[in-house]
Amino acid sequence: MNIGVLINTYNRTDDTKINLEIIRNVWNKSKFLRDIKIVHTFSGKKEWYNKKYLEDDLVVIKNSWHFQGASDLIDVGIKTFINKYKNIDYVIVLASDTWLIKPLYIERLLVEMKNKQLWLSTCAWGLPDQNNIIIVGAALDFFIIDLKWVKKYRMFPLNYGSFQKKYGALFAYQRMTHALPEKLFLARYAEAVSRAENTLGIATKTAIDKILMLKDREPVHSHVDNFGAPIRKMYYPKIGLLMHHEPTPKKEILKNEKISEGKYIKKLLLNKDLSYYNNGITKMKHDCN
């Protein structure tokens, strides 16, 4: 199998650099993950990230607001893979702060997707009492796609901006401020499945059957806070998935897992003052990807 990784970043640049070091230095323990092509899409300020590090391609685009920004980064990254790396079979898509430190878990997912001829691997973006992927949408911080399949059946681009512009009044009518990327992603996938199945309607059952569901990280959110915001789980030790927005918990996990190879990993491990990290950003904001 030929594997690609897409990392998308707005301002979490230290997270990205460590993510790259993990992919290059930890994932290579798996025979499937030793010759990975990495595309990094970036929409932040030039001074935050002005040259390639360990990625094969650095694609810089203009930043837009949070939801469209994240979708645009995914769109341009998938387009780069389709146009430049035609031999790639599967693309693993990761947000900048989403690290996977257990390569054997990734290998297992890829082998299962290939053996069962599945087109997508993701999970519901849900809560303990609301976790139907059709209702809540699919996780975009970590998913895997069959690149040749999505190219053939035109799953991308998501085109979030044009979708929001076209249906903005409908969202306002329904007392919603915007489209949710997680739901739009699932809708685009279902449309592609309908093309693959040559059906006039949306082939919902086939679409779900062709997803390798990441049950090991469900539910993604543990509860809703006092302000009505869903609170995401940040660490899944069994599968080696960590997504903390603050550097300190990640630092401790890297120490415990004896992961130390890489310039920026060493910097994180050796520094007591972490105010430098991600240019001082410690909490998720609506303009952060």
C-alpha positions in Angstrom: 0.0 0.0 0.0 1.1 3.5 -0.8 0.1 5.9 2.1 -0.2 9.6 2.3 -0.8 11.9 5.3 -2.5 15.3 5.1 -1.9 17.7 8.0 -3.8 20.9 8.2 -2.7 23.9 10.2 -3.7 27.5 11.0 -1.8 28.5 14.1 -0.8 25.4 16.0 2.6 25.2 14.4 4.5 23.5 17.2 1.9 20.8 17.2 2.4 20.4 13.5 6.2 20.1 13.8 5.9 17.5 16.5 3.2 15.7 14.5 5.6 15.5 11.6 8.4 14.1 13.8 6.1 11.4 15.2 5.1 10.4 11.6 8.7 10.3 10.4 10.3 8.8 13.5 7.6 6.7 15.3 5.4 5.5 12.5 8.4 4.0 10.6 8.2 1.0 13.0 5.4 -0.2 10.7 6.4 -1.5 7.3 3.4 0.2 5.8 4.3 3.6 7.1 8.0 4.0 6.2 7.7 5.8 2.9 4.8 8.2 3.5 4.1 11.2 1.4 3.1 14.1 3.6 1.2 17.1 2.4 0.9 20.0 4.9 -1.7 22.7 4.2 -1.2 25.9 6.1 -3.3 29.1 6.3 -1.6 31.1 9.0 0.9 34.0 9.0 4.1 33.5 7.1 6.2 34.2 10.2 4.6 31.3 12.0 5.7 28.8 9.4 7.9 30.1 6.6 9.4 26.9 5.2 9.0 23.2 4.9 10.1 21.0 7.8 9.6 17.3 7.3 6.7 17.4 4.9 7.0 16.7 1.2 4.7 19.5 0.2 3.8 22.7 2.0 0.7 24.3 0.5 -0.1 27.8 1.7 -3.6 29.3 1.3 -5.4 32.4 2.5 -7.1 32.0 5.9 -10.9 32.1 6.2 -13.0 31.8 9.3 -12.8 28.7 11.5 -15.3 26.2 9.8 -14.6 27.2 6.2 -10.9 27.5 7.0 -10.6 23.9 8.2 -12.7 22.7 5.2 -10.6 24.7 2.7 -7.3 23.2 4.1 -8.7 19.7 3.6 -9.9 20.5 0.1 -6.6 21.9 -1.1 -4.7 19.0 0.5 -6.8 16.3 -1.2 -6.5 18.2 -4.5 -2.7 18.1 -4.1 -2.7 14.4 -3.5 -5.0 13.7 -6.5 -2.9 15.9 -8.9 0.6 15.0 -7.7 0.6 11.6 -6.0 -1.5 9.4 -8.2 0.0 6.2 -6.8 -1.3 6.8 -3.3 -3.9 4.4 -2.1 -5.0 5.8 1.2 -4.7 9.3 2.8 -4.7 9.8 6.6 -6.0 13.2 7.4 -5.0 14.8 10.7 -5.6 18.2 12.4 -2.3 19.8 13.4 -2.8 19.0 17.1 -4.1 15.4 16.6 -1.2 13.0 17.2 -1.2 9.2 16.7 1.7 7.6 18.5 0.9 3.9 18.0 1.7 3.0 14.4 0.4 -0.6 14.7 -3.1 0.8 15.3 -2.9 2.8 12.1 -1.6 -0.3 10.3 -4.5 -2.4 11.5 -7.0 0.2 10.2 -5.3 0.3 6.8 -5.2 -3.5 6.4 -8.9 -3.8 7.4 -9.9 -1.0 5.0 -8.1 -2.8 2.2 -9.3 -6.3 3.0 -12.9 -5.2 3.4 -12.8 -2.7 0.5 -14.0 0.1 2.7 -13.8 3.7 1.4 -13.7 5.7 4.6 -12.6 5.4 8.2 -13.9 7.8 10.8 -16.3 8.0 13.7 -19.4 9.9 14.8 -18.9 13.4 16.0 -21.2 12.7 18.9 -22.0 12.5 22.6 -22.8 9.5 24.8 -26.6 10.0 24.3 -26.4 11.2 20.7 -23.9 9.3 18.6 -25.6 8.4 15.3 -23.2 9.4 12.6 -26.1 10.3 10.2 -27.3 12.9 12.7 -24.1 14.3 14.2 -21.7 13.9 11.3 -18.2 12.5 11.0 -15.0 13.4 12.8 -12.6 15.5 10.6 -9.7 15.8 13.0 -8.7 12.2 12.1 -10.0 10.2 9.2 -8.8 7.9 6.4 -10.0 7.9 2.8 -9.4 5.6 -0.2 -7.9 8.3 -2.4 -8.6 6.6 -5.8 -12.2 6.0 -4.8 -12.8 9.6 -3.7 -11.2 10.8 -6.9 -13.3 8.5 -9.2 -16.6 9.4 -7.5 -15.8 13.1 -6.8 -16.2 13.3 -3.0 -14.1 16.4 -2.9 -14.0 19.4 -2.8 -16.3 19.9 0.2 -16.9 23.5 -1.0 -18.0 24.6 2.4 -17.9 28.3 1.6 -20.3 28.1 -1.4 -22.6 25.7 0.5 -22.8 28.1 3.5 -23.5 31.0 1.1 -26.2 29.2 -0.8 -28.0 27.9 2.3 -27.2 30.5 4.9 -30.8 31.8 5.0 -32.1 28.2 5.6 -29.7 27.8 8.5 -30.9 31.1 10.0 -34.6 30.0 9.5 -33.7 26.8 11.5 -32.0 29.0 14.2 -28.5 27.8 13.2 -25.7 30.2 12.5 -23.7 28.0 10.0 -23.3 24.7 8.4 -21.3 22.1 10.3 -18.3 20.7 8.4 -18.7 17.3 10.0 -22.2 17.0 8.5 -21.3 18.4 5.2 -18.4 16.0 4.9 -20.7 13.0 5.5 -23.2 14.4 2.9 -20.4 14.7 0.3 -19.4 11.2 1.1 -23.0 9.9 0.7 -23.3 11.7 -2.6 -20.1 10.0 -3.8 -21.5 6.6 -2.7 -24.7 7.2 -4.7 -22.5 7.9 -7.7 -20.6 4.7 -7.1 -23.8 2.7 -6.7 -25.5 4.5 -9.6 -28.6 5.4 -7.6 -30.8 8.4 -7.9 -31.3 8.9 -4.2 -28.7 8.9 -1.3 -27.5 5.4 -0.7 -27.4 5.8 3.1 -27.2 2.1 4.1 -24.3 1.4 1.7 -22.5 4.6 2.7 -22.6 3.5 6.4 -21.7 -0.1 5.6 -18.6 1.1 3.7 -17.2 3.1 6.7 -14.7 1.5 9.1 -16.1 3.0 12.2 -13.5 4.0 14.8 -15.4 2.7 17.8 -12.3 2.9 20.0 -12.6 6.7 20.2 -16.4 7.0 20.5 -18.0 9.0 21.8 -15.8 11.8 20.8 -17.4 14.2 23.3 -17.9 13.2 27.0 -20.5 15.8 28.0 -21.9 19.3 27.4 -20.6 22.1 29.6 -22.7 24.8 31.4 -22.6 26.9 28.2 -24.0 24.2 26.0 -20.6 23.4 24.4 -19.7 19.7 23.9 -16.4 18.8 25.6 -14.1 16.5 23.7 -12.1 13.7 25.1 -8.5 14.5 24.5 -6.6 11.2 25.0 -7.3 7.6 24.1 -4.3 5.5 25.5 -5.4 2.2 23.9 -5.0 3.6 20.4 -2.4 6.2 21.1 -4.5 9.2 20.0 -4.0 12.5 21.7 -5.5 15.9 20.8 -4.9 18.2 23.8 -4.8 21.9 23.0 -2.4 22.6 25.8 1.2 21.3 25.6 1.7 20.0 29.2 -0.5 16.8 29.0 1.2 15.9 25.7 4.6 16.5 27.2 3.9 14.0 30.0 2.5 11.4 27.6 5.6 11.6 25.3 7.7 11.2 28.4 5.7 8.1 29.6 5.8 6.6 26.1 9.6 7.3 25.8 9.1 9.3 22.6 12.0 11.8 22.3 13.4 11.8 18.8 13.0 15.1 17.0 14.1 18.7 17.4 10.7 20.0 18.5 9.9 17.0 20.7 13.2 17.5 22.6 12.4 21.2 22.9 9.0 20.4 24.5 10.5 17.8 26.8 13.3 19.9 28.0 11.5 23.2 28.6 9.8 24.1 31.8 8.4 27.3 30.4 6.0 26.4 27.6 4.8 29.9 26.8 6.6 29.7 23.4 4.4 26.8 22.3 2.1 27.5 19.3 3.0 31.2 19.6 1.4 31.3 23.1 -1.9 29.8 22.1 -3.1 27.4 24.7 -6.9 27.1 24.2 -9.0 26.5 21.2 -10.5 29.6 19.7 -13.0 30.0 16.8 -10.2 31.3 14.6 -7.9 28.3 15.3 -7.5 25.2 13.2 
